[in-house]
Structure formats: C-alpha cells, structure tokens
C-alpha cells in the first residue's frame, strides 16, 4: 500500500453492525415512556443506528463534547401479545440517546393527540420526551462499531463509487451561530450522480442536528431534531428539519418542513 493510499483511509461507523439497545426489567425499573402497561417483566429492544452526532460547546479547556446515537424508527407496539400488536392511535417512535440522556420522539396523525402515559398519573405523552436514561430504562447500551473506509477525494471518485454500488458513509461538520461545533456521520442511502456532468448530490436521512430553540431548559439532548441532509459537488449543504408544521384548523403534524442552510465540510467515504 502506498503512502497516498494509506492517508486516504479512516475509521468510520459500521452502520450495519452498530446498535442502540435498551433493557427494561420491571423488577428493577418502572417504565416512563409507554402508553400501555407492558405484558412482560423483561424486554430488550434493539435499534440499528441511523446517525452518530457529536456536539461540542465551549472552547479550549472549557470545551465539552457529547456523542449521541440515533436509533432507527419503529411503530408503537405492544410486545408479547396474541393480538392487537399495533397501538391505536398508531404512532411512529424514534429513540435517541447519549450515555446519560434519552429523547423519545413520537409522531401521531396530528400533534397534541392526548395519548396518556402509563400509568395515567404521568400525564399526556409528549411528542418529545427527554430525560435521564437511568430514570426510564434499566440499561441503555450504545454499541458503535467501526470499520475502515477510504476517503473519496474528488467528484470523479465519488461518482465512480456510486456507480460501482459501493456503500458510502458521509460526514458533515459545521459551526452554528452560537459557536457550537456539530459533527454528524451517517450512511448515504439516496444519492444522485452523473458521470457526464461530473456531479453528485446526497439526499438522505434521517440525521440529527441541534436546534437551540428546542432546548427544554434541563436536558441537552432536547436540542436535537431529526432532519434530512442534502449536499453536493457545488458546496451547497442544506438540512430539512422535522418540526411541528401547521396543517390548518389549529392543528399541526411533525413533518420535514424547515430548511436550515449551513456552511459545512462534507466527506464521502467508501466502505466495503
């Protein structure tokens, strides 16, 4: 291997073998994120990773980086039953976690659906529920495995990797207006490419990005929003954030509708 080849190699998340997994043992921990009483005493739920997000605040000795893992979404379900697995009303559920905090995002056919947590004394189930992992789960595990990737240094290399149907992981880095540094890594699922005009454009997600307006005042993880990301050969990087979106009659739904444009550094990395 030549020095130039070696310098192009870097370690990236192996998204095919990386998981977010929680353990719920009712003999130890009482659930705080469910809307129906569990018909079991022990369950382990595993989610493949969609994205890894590192958020760094402060500078120098005062800097602090938190790594978040974004689990693939599922539908609200009743586990270990003979029928009626799916909840009514149905909901999409997404789990995000750091080593200390969690964020559960649930989306129904409309926001403020009024679905109660179980037990009902916990109140209505919010669309965004943040808390300490230790308060809601018996165990929370983030299993991020790595693999060797090759940095694609030109548009031609990117286009060739796409047309050769090689798996690609992307990294996006940018700094927000308040000085927060954001680093995200994610598998490229959907991408456009042209060997004639020599361009590429990623259109993929969901990923995680911080939104200061979403901070609940207590949990740092509450700033995170789901988004789709697009970036291309021409240096354009835009996120499409999932936010409450008005649909009339005073109602809203969680929808990818808010555009966020950033000046970013993007990397495309081929993996085997």
Beta strands, then each sheet from edge to edge (+ up, - down):
strand 1: 9-13
strand 2: 19-25
strand 3: 42-57
strand 4: 64-71
strand 5: 74-75
strand 6: 92-97
strand 7: 101-107
strand 8: 128-132
strand 9: 139-143
strand 10: 146-151
strand 11: 167-175
strand 12: 181-187
strand 13: 191-194
strand 14: 199-210
strand 15: 224-232
strand 16: 237-248
strand 17: 251-262
strand 18: 264-271
sheet 1: 1+ 10- 18+ 11- 12+ 3- 2+ 9-
sheet 2: 1+ 10- 18+ 11- 12+ 3- 4+ 6- 5+
sheet 3: 1+ 10- 18+ 11- 12+ 3- 4+ 6- 7+ 8-
sheet 4: 13+ 14- 15+ 16- 17+
end
